[in-house]
């Protein structure tokens, strides 16, 4: 799942070298922390959060298929 989020984010931004995804295990789920360059933050979030919501939807669908639980957080 980490590779999927990284691939999607690198496809959206101008500076793909600055994209990093870190898996953080929590109680019942795994949190994927997505970091991008500050100038690319808007491209990953999108207007009214539409792109971020789409990324989360894709991850949730993949996680459900695997029988796991993932959450995506976009952090500074």
DAURUR-V943984 format. One record per pair of residues at least 12 apart in sequence whose ideal C-beta (glycine too) atoms are under 10 Angstrom apart, sorted by the first residue. I is the first residue (numbers start at 1). J is the second residue. Records with the same first field share a line. If there is no record, write none. Layout:
# DAURUR-V943984
I: J, J
This chain:
# DAURUR-V943984
1: 21, 23, 30, 32, 58, 59, 60, 62, 63, 66, 68, 70, 72
2: 20, 21, 22, 23, 30, 32, 34, 59, 70
3: 21
4: 21, 32, 55, 58, 59, 62, 70
5: 19, 21, 23, 32, 33, 34, 55, 56, 58, 59, 62, 70, 72, 74
6: 19, 20, 21, 32, 34
7: 19, 21
8: 21, 34, 44, 51, 54, 55, 58, 59, 72
9: 21, 34, 35, 36, 40, 43, 44, 51, 55, 72, 74
10: 36
12: 36, 40, 43, 44, 45, 46, 51, 55
13: 36, 37, 39, 40, 41, 42, 43, 44
14: 36, 37, 39, 40, 43
15: 36, 37, 38, 39, 40
16: 36, 37, 40
17: 37
18: 35, 36, 37, 38, 39, 40
19: 34, 35, 36, 37, 40, 44
20: 33, 34, 35, 36, 75
21: 33, 34, 35, 36, 72
22: 34, 35, 73, 75
23: 70
24: 71, 73
26: 69, 71
27: 69
28: 68, 69
29: 63, 68, 69, 70, 71
30: 63, 68, 69, 70, 71
31: 69, 70, 71, 72, 73, 75
32: 55, 56, 59, 63, 70, 71, 72, 73, 74
33: 71, 72, 73, 74, 75
34: 52, 55, 72, 73, 74, 75
35: 73, 74, 75, 76
36: 74, 75, 76
38: 76
41: 74, 75, 76
44: 74
45: 74
49: 74
51: 74
52: 72, 73, 74
53: 72
55: 72, 74
56: 70, 71, 72, 73, 74
57: 72
58: 72
59: 71, 72
60: 72
